[in-house]
Amino acid sequence: MAEIRIRNTNERIAGEDEVRAFLTKQNVLYEHWDTSKLPSELHEKFVLSDDEKAQLLSTYDAEIRDLAGRRGYKVWDIVALSEATPNLPELLKKFEQVHTHTEDEVRAITAGRGIFIIKGDDETGYFDVELSAGDVISVPEGQPHFFTLMENKAIVAVRLFIEPAGWVADPFEDPTFVK
Ligand SMILES: [Fe+2]
């Protein structure tokens, strides 16, 4: 289940209702999928064949189509990252820069962990959303953020998009951001 850390105060927010209430106030969508639907061999598998990716997508077909129907996503795929990913350190270096997109960034975590760092309202400042399997998040279009892995360096997630142009990251220069 997701947890929040507000960077300015180090305050942590846990518990599904509390996390959802906080994220809703920050215009970030938060939902949860049932991880028990996933075949057990895919719970901790981070290098996936095309067949396994297809199996994952079909397991969550109803959830994906429901989310897509409500929010206009037209394409979806699976992203799997781990220490087996070629050039992972370079990839993470590229990821770890505050940016925006012209469409929202949706991730449904199906295995492993990941973290979104998001610029909140003026009073809150930047906050971290630590995600684990079952967590579904959408960072709104135009909201500065970046995504990275956590200590275990492994994640599998479903990504949903409205159109390919929305994938492009526009750098957001923010001198107030402290890593
Ligand atoms: Fe992004």
Boltz pocket constraint, residues with backbone or C-beta under 6 A from the ligand:
constraints:
  - pocket:
      binder: B
      contacts: [[A, 99], [A, 100], [A, 101], [A, 105], [A, 145], [A, 146], [A, 147], [A, 169]]
      max_distance: 6.0
